[in-house]
């Protein structure tokens, strides 16, 4: 399936961690995800697309925060 139909299948609490300097998804795609799935949690960190390598501490903090609220 395509990303949109697959995204609609997600039924568990979900955190999307996005690097602010990533060029992976254009703004219109990000806006559509937020519009169609307002229940998803978001964290934006100062990195490019490879968040675990470029901002590991920020990733861990985002996940810890999410787990504390999930």
BELJOVEN-V307274 format. One record per backbone hydrogen bond with DSSP energy under -0.5 kcal/mol. NH is the residue of the N-H (numbers start at 0). CO is the residue of the C=O. If there is no record, write none. Layout:
BEGIN
nh: <NH NH>
co: <CO CO>
END
This chain:
BEGIN
nh: <5 6 7 8 8 9 15 16 17 17 19 20 21 28 29 30 31 32 33 34 35 36 37 39 40 42 44 46 50 53 54 58 59 60 61 62 63 64 65 66 67 68 68 69>
co: <1 2 3 4 5 6 40 14 15 42 44 46 18 25 25 26 27 28 29 30 31 32 34 36 13 15 17 44 48 49 50 54 55 56 57 58 59 60 61 62 63 64 65 65>
END
